[in-house]
Amino acid sequence: MQKIEGPACPKCGCMESTLVRRCTEWGKPTERRRCDHCRRVFTVQPPDPEPRKMVDYPLPIACPRCDSYSVETVTTRLPLRSHKCRDCGWSFQSVDRRHAAKS
């Protein structure tokens, strides 16, 4: 086992701990450590190496015939999406710009 100065023990606050095991939980690397003072075993996760990116959600689609937002997506073959209006029954297509060819 390896002695490591690291994060404080959640029970006693001691900064000295011994590395018990390195593993992966939920796709993130984690370390199990044992406090050298109170002997409690605790888990430490290192911070994310890069900040999380915001997800770009598309705007709601409105029917070109009746301007209703009650539209369902029928099929998707990116970058084209086929929709059908629930109010008037009009079928139409839209282009997802995030997946369109860059020109």
Buried (B, 14 or more C-beta within 10 A) or exposed (E): EEEBEBBEBEEEEEEBBBBBEEEEEEEEEBBBBBBBEEEBEBEBEEEEEEEEEEEEEEEEBBBEEEEBEEBEEEEEEEEEBBBBBEEEEBEBEBEEEEEEEEE
